[in-house]
Amino acid sequence: MTDGAEQDARAAARETAEPSQGAGARADGRLAGHGVLGPARGGIRTGQRGLGLTGGAIAALAVAAIVAVVRIATRSSIQPAISGFFGVAVCVVIAMLVGGNGKGYFLYGIVMQAVFAVAFAVSLLVRRPLVGVLWHLFSERKQDADGAAPDAGAAAGQHDWRADRRQYRAFAWLTVLWFVMFVVRFGVQYYLYVGDNVGGLGVARILMGWPMFAVGVLITFLVARRLTHAHGE
């Protein structure tokens, strides 16, 4: 008799609790449906995203500032540190303007890849390969800084390198190399940006940043140096 009474009491308690829980769940659903809880939850998620972006921005700017201080203390040029500081600041501002999400931080870099690709393509169309123009410009400035007077052959090579078919063709292909590099960077990162793949954007920025740039510079230096030396001889 006692066991039966206890079972009846437990069953009655469950029947009393279940309607209350169901009513609470239905009430929560009605509130969400009427837009009461939805904005609150969205605000929490937005706040978390903004906090993450703000924290990352502060960390990046702090590192840039530390680098600048170290360069000042070692009496080194602070121009790279200043450029990096403003580069990070621009990326952060753009990220805030496009919604405060993490992927917005990469938008400036993606756009710049497209700008560089267009610049190199236009230089080919106007028959002034940008790699050749920059190479000879820096060569002239280096000679001026060293105070060395170039011989007649070298001076002629500086001013009419486009008349040399071999040089022109080589610098044109080097310009195509850089054009392809910028197009690949833009295509991959834009695809990841549209797909909201922030982690992939970070990896792509690292792998396609300095490593790819260093390879391009090395190839350009070896080919251009060999060309100009051969022309001078």
TIKELUM-183181 format. One record per residue: residue in one letter; x, y, z of N, C-alpha, C in turn. Coordinates in steps of 0.1 Angstrom, whole numbers, plus 5000, padded with zeros to 4 digits. Layout:
TIKELUM-183181
AXYZXYZXYZ ...
END
This chain:
TIKELUM-183181
M500849885000500050005000500950135000 T501950125008502850245009503550264996 D504050154989504750174977503750224966 G502550184966501550234956501350374958 A501250424970500950564973502050654968 E503350604970504550684966504550694951 Q504250584944504250584929503250684924 D502050684930500950774926501350924928 A502050944939502551084942503551124932 R504551034928505551074919504951104905 A503951024901503251044888502551174888 A501951204899501151334899502151454898 A503351444905504351544904504851564890 R505051454883505551464869504551534860 E503251494862502151554854502051704857 T502351744869502251884872503451964866 A504651904866505851974861505951984846 E505451874839505551874825504751984818 P503552014822502752124816503452264818 S504152274830504852404833505952424823 Q506752314821507952324813507452344798 G506452274794505952294780505452434778 A504752494788504352634787505452724786 G506552694794507752784793508352774780 A508452654774509052644761508252714750 R506952694752506052764742506152914743 A506252964755506353104758507653164752 D508753084754510053124748509953124733 G509253024727509153024712508253144707 R507253174715506453294711507253424711 L508053434722508853554723509853564712 A510453454709511453454697510653484684 G509453434683508753454671508353594669 H508053664680507653804680508853894680 G510053844679511253924678511753984691 V511353924703511753974716513153924719 L513353784718514553724722515653724710 G515153724698516053724686517053834686 P516653964687517554074688518554064699 A518054024711518954014722520053914720 R519653794714520653694711521653744700 G521053814690521853874679522853974685 G522354054694523254154700524354094708 I524153984715525153914722526253864712 R525753804701526753744691527453864685 T526753974682527454084676528554144685 G528154154698529154204708530354114709 Q530153984708531253884709532153904697 R531553924685532353944673533154074674 G532454184678533154314679534254304689 L534054234701535054224711536254154705 G536054044697537153974691537954054682 L537254134673537954214664538654334671 T538054384681538654494688539954444695 G539854324701540954274708542154244698 G541754184687542854154677543454284671 A542654384669543154514664544054584674 I543654574687544554634698545854564698 A545854424697547054344698547954384686 A547354384674548154414662548754554662 L547954654667548554794668549554804679 A549454724689550454724700551754664695 V551654554688552854494682553554594673 A552754664664553354764655554054874663 A553454914674554055024682555254974689 I555354854693556554794700557654794690 V557354744678558354744667558954884665 A558054984664558555114662559455164673 V559055134686559955174697561255104697 V561254974693562554894692563454954682 R562854994670563655054659564255194664 I563455264671563955394676565055374686 A564955274695565955254705567255204698 T567155124687568355074680568755174669 R568155294668568555394659568455334644 S567455254642567155204629566055284622 S565855274609564755344603563455294607 I562555394611561255354616560155354605 Q560655384592559655394582558855264580 P559555144580558755014579557754994590 A558155034602557255024614556055114612 I556355244608555255334606554255284595 S554855234584554055184573553155074578 G553754974585553054864591551954914600 F552255014609551255064618550055114611 F550255204601549155264594548455154585 G549155054580548554954573547554874581 V547954844593547054774603545854864606 A546154984609545055084612544055094601 V544455094589543555104577542754974576 C543354864578542654734578541554734589 V541854774600540954774612539754864609 V540054984604538955084601538055024590 I538554964580537754904570536954794575 A537554714584536754604590535654654598 M535854764605534754824613533654874604 L534054934593533054994584532154894577 V532754774574531954674567531154584576 G531054614589530254534597530954484610 G532154514612532854464624533154324625 N533154254613533454104614534954084610 G535453964613536853934612537253944597 K536453904588536853894574537054034568 G536454134574536654274569538054324570 Y538754264579540154304581541054274569 F540654174561541354134549540954204536 L539854284537539354344525540254434518 Y540954524526541954614520543054544512 G543554434518544554364511544054294498 I542854244498542254184486542054284475 V541554404479541354514469542754554463 M543754564471545054604466545654504457 Q545354384458545954284449545354304435 A544054344435543354374422543954504416 V544254604424544854724419546154704413 F547054624420548354594415548254514402 A547354414401547254334389546854424377 V545954524380545554614369546754704365 A547454754374548654834371549654764362 F549954634366550954564358550354534344 A549054504344548454474331548554594321 V548154714327548154834319549554864314 S550654844322551954864318552354784306 L551854664306552154574294551354624282 L550154674283549354724272550054844266 V550654934274551255054269552755034265 R553154904266554554864262555554934271 R555254944283556254984293556154894305 P556754774304556654674314557054724328 L556254724338556454794350557754734357 V558054614356559254554363560454624357 G560554634343561654704337561754844341 V560654914342560655054345561255074360 L560754994369561155004383562654954384 W563054854377564454804379565454914374 H565154974363566155074358566055204366 L564855234371564755354380565555334392 F565455214399566255194411567755184408 S568055134396569455124392570155264391 E569355354385569855484383570055554396 R569055534405569155604418570355544426 K570555414425571655354432573055414427 Q573155424414574355484409574555624413 D573455704414573555844418573955844433 A573455754441573755754455575255714457 D575755624449577055574450578055674444 G577555764436578455864430579255814419 A578855704414579655644403579155684389 A580055724380579555764367579555644358 P578355604353578255484344578955504331 D579455394325580055414312579055434302 A579455454289578555484279577555374276 G578055244276577155134274576055124285 A576555134297575555124308574555234308 A575055364304574155474304573055454293 A573555404281572655374271571555274274 G572055174282571155064286570055114296 Q570455214304569555274313568355344306 H568655414295567655504289566855444278 D567455344271566755294260566655134260 W566455084272566354944274565254884266 R564154964264563054904256563354884242 A564454954237564854934223565654804221 D566154744233566854614232565754504233 R565554434222564454344222564554234232 R565854194235566054084245565654134259 Q566054254263565654314276564154334277 Y563654394266562254424267561354294269 R561754194261560954064262561154004276 A562354004282562553954295561754024306 F561854164305561154244315559554224313 A559154204301557754184299557254054305 W558053954304557653824310557753834325 L558753904330558753924345557554004350 T557054104342555854174345554654084345 V554653994335553553894335553553804347 L554753764352554853684364554253754376 W554553884378553953954389552453974387 F552053994375550654014372549853884376 V550453764372549753634376549753624391 M550853654398550953644412549853724419 F549653844415548553934421547153874417 V546953824405545653774402545353644410 V546353564412546153444420545853484435 R546553574440546353624454544853674455 F544453754445543153814446542053704444 G542253614435541253514432541053424444 V542153374450542053284462541453354474 Q541953474477541453544489540053594487 Y539653634475538253684473537353564474 Y537653444470536853324471536653294486 L537753304494537553274508536753384515 Y536953514510536153624516534653604514 V534353574502532853554499532353434507 G533153334509532653214516532753234531 D533153354536533253384551534253284558 N535253254551536253164556537353244562 V537253294574538153384580539453314583 G539353184588540553104591541353084578 G540653054567541353034554542053154549 L541353274552541953404548543253424555 G543353394568544553414576545653324570 V545353204567546353104562546853154548 A545853194540546253234526547053364527 R546753454536547553584537548953554541 I549153454550550553414554551353344543 L550653244537551353164527551553244514 M550653324510550753404498551253544500 G551753564512552353704515553853704512 W554653704523556053724521556753604514 P556353474516556953364509556853384493 M555653414489555453434474556153554469 F556053664477556753784474558253764473 A558853694482560253674482560653594470 V559853494466560253414454560153504442 G559153584441559053684429560253774429 V560653834440561753924440563053854436 L563253724441564453654438564553624423 I563453574417563453554403563753684395 T563053784399563253914392564653964393 F565253954405566654004407567653924398 L567453794398568453704391568353734376 V567153734371566953754356567353894352 A566954004360567254134356568754164357 R569354114368570754144370571554084358 R571253964355571953894344571753964331 L570554014328570254094316571054224315 T571054304326571754424325573254414325 H573754314332575254284331575654244317 A574854154311575154114297575054224287 H574154314290574054434281575154534282 G575654544295576754634298578054584291 E578254454291579454394285579354414269 
END
